[in-house]
């Protein structure tokens, strides 16, 4: 996808900026020991990676560059896919194995138990680090799937992933600005 195409799709631009912002926030959570925030961010990142994998796979199958906006945005009162639906869809499309699906589902359940039943269960904050380690390994596993799908798009010339010009310093600044806007749009310009 060229820079021109990227800028014509603000929902997709927001979606992509969210990856960088989430990784920045995850690093902050790690540095400061915010375990629950880390679990939530990992869950979001894995969901985002599965969504992009579904898009890439559909583009390869349909020989197009189309993006199903329901996969990258959720409008008030509009249709959307839940995280569970995304996991199931990724499994059905052969993007992830049954074993990976079970692993992601278990991590999702632990995240939900931590967020929604902290008061109602015997969860201890000190028991969360192993889940975060599992999230990190799973994140890399799903990232590799996305990388392979992008590589296939480049190789076949099908889909939105293209080779392009080398990223220059100005591009890096724009990318960082978009990520910072996702974290704090009012402070992004001042912190760039």
C-alpha positions, 0 to 999 in steps of 0.5 A, a space after each residue: 500500500 503506497 503512502 497515498 493509499 495509506 493516507 486515504 484510509 483513516 480507519 486503517 491508519 488508526 488501526 496501524 498506529 495502534 500497534 506502535 502505540 500499544 507496544 510503547 504502552 506495553 514497554 511502559 507497563 513492563 518498565 513500571 511493573 503494571 501487570 494488569 495493563 500488560 495483560 490487556 495490551 497483549 490481548 489487544 495486540 494479539 487481537 490486532 495481529 489476528 485481524 491483520 492476518 485475516 485481512 492479508 489472507 483474504 487479500 491473497 485469496 481474493 487477489 485484491 487489496 480490499 480491507 473489510 472495515 468491520 475488521 479494523 473499526 467499531 462504530 457506535 451502533 455498527 457491526 463488529 467482530 468480538 475478540 472471540 469471533 476473530 479467534 474463531 475466524 482465524 482458526 477457520 481460515 487456517 491462519 492459526 492451528 487448533 493448539 494456538 487457538 486454545 492457547 490464545 483462548 486460555 490467555 483471553 480467559 485469564 485476562 478476563 478473569 483478572 479484569 472482571 473477577 479480581 474481587 470474585 476469585 482467588 487471583 493474586 497479582 503476583 501470579 500474573 507474570 507467567 501469563 505475561 510471559 506466555 502472552 509475549 511468546 504468543 505475540 511473537 508466534 502470531 507476529 510471525 504468521 503476519 510476517 509470512 503473509 506479508 512476505 507472500 503478498 510481496 512475493 506474489 504481488 497480491 494484496 496491500 503489502 508492497 516493497 517501497 522506498 527506504 524509510 527516511 528520518 522524516 517518515 520515522 517522525 511521522 510514524 512516531 507522531 501517529 503513535 503518540 496521537 493514539 496515546 495522547 492526541 493533545 500532547 503528541 505535537 508537543 512530545 514529538 
